[in-house]
Amino acid sequence: NSNNAGVIVGTNVFIELSGPSTDFNINGIANGRDGKIIYLVHQTGFIMTIAHQSGVDPVAANRIISMTGADRVTAGNGAATLIYSGAASRWLLIGFEP
């Protein structure tokens, strides 16, 4: 629920989100490495926000850059594809399905 910073995905590539009981934000993802691709899918019915360059995550390298330069918000269920850029030291949101 609410803000989620430093989300740990480990070695997983496909991450099916579960557990929220209200709308939620993804503010950062931990332990990125150059070229790592992850797929976030949620079918909870709640609104998911992928936060652009959120300062909620205190570790800059965990933050996400949205190609629109703004937060991306689902209309309920949704999915996101992210790749980690070592050059930018950020996750890049390269696909989004509201």
C-alpha positions as CSV (number, residue, x, y, z in Angstrom):
1,N,0.0,0.0,0.0
2,S,1.0,3.6,-0.4
3,N,4.7,4.3,-1.3
4,N,7.1,1.5,-2.1
5,A,10.8,2.3,-2.3
6,G,13.7,0.0,-2.8
7,V,11.4,-2.8,-3.9
8,I,13.5,-6.0,-3.9
9,V,13.0,-8.2,-6.9
10,G,16.1,-10.4,-6.5
11,T,16.9,-12.4,-9.6
12,N,13.3,-12.5,-10.7
13,V,12.3,-11.2,-14.1
14,F,8.6,-11.6,-14.0
15,I,7.1,-10.0,-10.9
16,E,3.4,-10.4,-10.2
17,L,2.5,-7.8,-7.5
18,S,0.1,-8.8,-4.8
19,G,-1.1,-7.7,-1.4
20,P,-2.2,-4.1,-1.8
21,S,-5.6,-3.2,-0.3
22,T,-5.6,0.3,-1.8
23,D,-3.9,2.3,-4.6
24,F,-0.1,2.2,-4.4
25,N,3.1,3.7,-5.8
26,I,6.4,2.1,-7.0
27,N,9.0,4.7,-6.2
28,G,12.2,2.6,-6.7
29,I,13.5,-0.9,-7.3
30,A,16.6,-2.2,-5.6
31,N,19.8,-3.8,-7.0
32,G,19.5,-2.9,-10.7
33,R,22.3,-4.0,-13.0
34,D,23.0,-2.9,-16.5
35,G,20.7,-4.5,-19.0
36,K,18.4,-6.2,-16.5
37,I,14.8,-6.3,-17.7
38,I,11.9,-6.8,-15.4
39,Y,8.2,-7.1,-16.0
40,L,5.8,-5.9,-13.3
41,V,2.2,-7.1,-13.5
42,H,-0.6,-6.4,-11.1
43,Q,-4.1,-7.6,-11.3
44,T,-5.3,-6.3,-7.9
45,G,-7.8,-3.8,-9.3
46,F,-6.2,-0.9,-7.5
47,I,-4.4,2.0,-9.2
48,M,-0.6,1.5,-9.6
49,T,1.6,4.6,-10.0
50,I,5.1,4.2,-11.4
51,A,6.8,7.3,-10.0
52,H,9.1,9.3,-12.2
53,Q,12.4,10.1,-10.4
54,S,10.8,9.9,-7.0
55,G,12.7,11.3,-4.1
56,V,10.8,8.9,-1.9
57,D,13.5,6.4,-2.6
58,P,16.6,7.7,-0.9
59,V,18.9,5.7,-3.2
60,A,19.1,7.5,-6.5
61,A,20.2,4.4,-8.4
62,N,16.9,2.7,-7.4
63,R,14.8,5.4,-9.1
64,I,12.8,5.1,-12.3
65,I,12.8,7.4,-15.3
66,S,9.6,7.5,-17.2
67,M,10.0,8.3,-20.9
68,T,7.2,10.8,-20.6
69,G,9.0,12.7,-17.8
70,A,5.9,12.2,-15.6
71,D,4.4,9.6,-13.3
72,R,2.6,6.8,-15.1
73,V,-0.7,5.6,-13.6
74,T,-2.8,2.5,-14.4
75,A,-6.6,2.6,-14.5
76,G,-6.6,-0.5,-12.3
77,N,-4.9,-3.6,-13.5
78,G,-1.7,-3.0,-15.5
79,A,1.8,-3.9,-16.4
80,A,5.2,-2.2,-16.8
81,T,8.4,-3.2,-18.5
82,L,11.6,-1.7,-17.2
83,I,15.3,-2.0,-18.1
84,Y,18.2,-0.9,-16.0
85,S,20.6,1.6,-17.5
86,G,24.1,1.5,-16.0
87,A,24.9,4.7,-17.9
88,A,22.0,6.5,-16.3
89,S,22.1,4.6,-13.0
90,R,18.3,4.4,-13.2
91,W,15.5,2.0,-14.2
92,L,14.0,3.1,-17.5
93,L,10.3,2.5,-18.0
94,I,10.1,1.3,-21.6
95,G,6.7,-0.2,-21.7
96,F,3.5,0.5,-19.9
97,E,0.0,-0.9,-20.2
98,P,-2.7,0.8,-18.2
